[in-house]
Amino acid sequence: MNICVFLSAADLDERYTRPAREFAERLGKGGHTLVWGGSDVGLMKVVADGVQQAGGRLLGVSVDFLADKARKNADEMVFAKDLAERKATLLAKSDAVVIMVGGTGTLDEATEILELKKHGHTTKPVVLLNTAGFYDGLREQFRRMEDEGFLPRPLADLVFFAEDGVTALGYLEASHGRQ
């Protein structure tokens, strides 16, 4: 399975890198392909290293203005002209999506895939990996949106919140079998 991971390129502390590394190792050992932003820095590098060291494949989708940060030894690297094309390519090349910790770019990517699901433009499973409670506030906001009628579909149809990588990957593998 090609699993797109949206995540930060920032250097982060162990409470975020350790769970990301564990998830990456499981992804690689499971024979899956990591589809990611292609950067060889920060948390993106941690995850790519873990997948590659565990025998998984790397498919990067970078953007022209970040070409100098792109991983040199990815199995495949695609360069998009801008961030919108990058998002579209990441989603086109994946079977499922995992959203890890990140900043505004990660949030932008997350809301785009959820909006596509909301409107029925994709059925790909989406997991929000809530490492160290990072997305507790967002989960609460989504629940409020659901409770107050802003979501035309149940939240559970849009995204699965996982507290750890084992649960996240298990959900994706089970979901992929149902597609």
C-alpha positions in Angstrom: 0.0 0.0 0.0 1.2 3.5 -0.8 0.7 5.5 2.4 0.9 9.3 2.2 2.2 10.9 5.4 1.7 14.6 5.9 4.1 15.9 8.6 6.5 18.5 9.7 10.0 19.1 8.3 11.0 20.7 11.6 13.5 19.2 14.0 11.4 18.1 16.9 12.0 16.5 20.3 11.8 12.8 21.2 8.1 12.9 22.2 7.4 13.3 18.5 10.3 11.6 16.8 10.2 8.3 18.7 6.5 7.5 17.8 7.1 8.7 14.2 10.2 6.4 14.0 8.2 3.4 15.4 5.4 4.0 12.9 7.9 4.3 10.0 9.6 1.0 11.0 6.2 -0.8 11.0 5.3 0.8 7.6 8.6 -0.4 6.1 8.4 -3.9 7.7 4.9 -4.2 6.3 6.2 -3.8 2.8 4.5 -0.4 2.3 5.7 2.6 0.4 6.0 6.0 2.1 4.6 8.8 0.0 5.8 12.0 1.6 6.9 15.6 0.9 10.4 14.3 -0.1 12.4 16.4 2.3 15.5 15.0 4.0 15.2 17.2 7.1 13.5 17.2 10.4 10.6 14.8 11.1 10.3 14.0 7.4 13.9 12.7 7.5 13.2 10.6 10.6 10.2 8.9 9.0 12.0 8.4 5.7 15.0 6.9 7.4 12.8 4.5 9.5 10.9 3.3 6.4 14.0 2.8 4.3 16.0 1.0 7.1 13.0 -1.3 7.6 12.9 -2.3 3.9 10.1 0.0 2.7 10.1 2.1 -0.4 10.3 5.9 -0.6 8.3 8.0 -3.1 8.9 11.6 -2.5 7.0 14.6 -3.9 9.0 17.7 -3.5 8.4 21.2 -4.8 10.9 23.1 -7.0 11.7 25.8 -4.4 12.6 23.0 -1.9 14.7 20.9 -4.3 17.9 21.5 -2.2 16.2 19.8 0.7 15.0 16.8 -1.3 16.2 13.3 -0.2 18.9 12.1 -2.7 18.4 8.4 -2.2 14.6 8.0 -2.5 13.4 5.2 -4.7 11.5 7.8 -6.7 11.4 11.6 -6.5 8.9 13.8 -8.3 9.2 17.6 -8.4 6.0 19.8 -8.5 5.9 23.4 -9.6 4.1 24.6 -6.5 2.4 23.5 -3.3 -1.0 22.9 -4.8 0.5 20.6 -7.5 2.5 18.8 -4.7 -0.6 18.1 -2.7 -2.5 16.8 -5.7 0.4 14.5 -6.7 0.8 13.2 -3.1 -2.8 12.3 -3.0 -2.9 10.8 -6.5 0.1 8.5 -5.7 -1.3 7.2 -2.4 -3.9 4.7 -1.2 -4.2 6.1 2.3 -3.2 9.2 4.3 -1.7 9.6 7.8 -1.5 13.1 9.3 1.3 13.4 11.8 2.4 16.4 13.8 3.1 19.6 11.8 2.5 23.2 11.3 0.4 25.2 8.9 1.5 23.2 5.8 0.4 20.0 7.5 -2.9 21.5 8.6 -3.5 22.7 5.0 -2.8 19.2 3.6 -5.1 17.7 6.3 -8.0 19.9 5.7 -7.8 19.5 1.9 -8.0 15.7 2.1 -10.9 15.9 4.6 -12.7 18.4 2.4 -12.3 15.9 -0.6 -13.7 13.1 1.6 -16.6 15.3 2.8 -17.6 15.9 -0.8 -17.1 12.3 -1.9 -14.1 13.0 -4.1 -12.0 10.3 -2.4 -12.6 7.2 -0.3 -9.1 6.9 0.9 -8.8 6.2 4.6 -7.4 9.1 6.6 -5.8 8.7 10.0 -4.9 11.6 12.3 -2.0 10.4 14.5 -2.5 12.2 17.7 1.0 11.9 19.1 1.3 13.3 22.6 -2.2 14.7 22.4 -1.0 17.2 19.7 -4.4 17.2 17.9 -6.7 17.1 21.0 -7.8 20.6 20.3 -8.5 19.9 16.6 -10.5 16.8 17.5 -12.6 18.9 19.8 -13.1 21.5 17.1 -14.1 18.7 14.6 -16.6 17.3 17.1 -18.1 20.7 17.6 -18.4 21.1 13.8 -20.2 17.7 13.7 -22.5 18.5 16.7 -23.5 21.9 15.3 -24.2 20.6 11.8 -21.2 21.9 9.9 -20.2 18.4 8.6 -22.7 16.7 6.2 -21.1 13.4 7.0 -20.2 11.8 10.4 -16.7 12.7 11.6 -15.9 9.0 11.8 -16.5 8.7 8.0 -13.9 11.5 7.4 -11.0 10.7 9.7 -9.9 8.1 12.3 -8.0 9.5 15.3 -5.2 7.1 16.4 -3.2 7.6 19.6 -0.2 5.5 18.3 1.3 4.1 15.2 0.3 0.5 15.7 -3.4 1.5 15.8 -3.0 3.9 12.9 -1.4 1.3 10.6 -3.8 -1.4 11.7 -6.7 0.8 10.8 -5.2 1.5 7.4 -4.5 -2.1 6.6 -8.0 -3.1 7.6 -9.6 -0.2 5.6 -7.5 -1.1 2.5 -8.8 -4.6 2.6 -12.4 -3.3 2.5 -11.8 -1.0 -0.5 
